Amino acid sequence: MTEQDIIQRLDKGQERFRVIDENMRAILRAVEDVRDEMKAMKAEVEKTKEIVEAWQTVKNAGRFTKWAGGIIGTVAVALAALKGWWVK
């Protein structure tokens, strides 16, 4: 093996490392892009979660109003019946 052969092998190895380095940098850029997209998706999920929670609150308030209205109506009818019975 001559000195020239050694130099050629070292140059070939350097070229391989350069290609590997370029590929790793490309992979890192892709990972950073994915990370940024995930941050944006997380923000959207939080907004959606807030909307769902608000909707559930409105729905529960409607159920309570319906429940309370039924009780108030029943009490009103009972009082009207008692008043009518009492007045006679």
Buried (B, 14 or more C-beta within 10 A) or exposed (E): EEEEEEEEEEEEEEEEEEEEEEEEEEEEEEEEEEEEEEEEEEEEEEEEEEEEEEEEEEEEEEEEEEEEEEEEEEEEEEEEEEEEEEEE
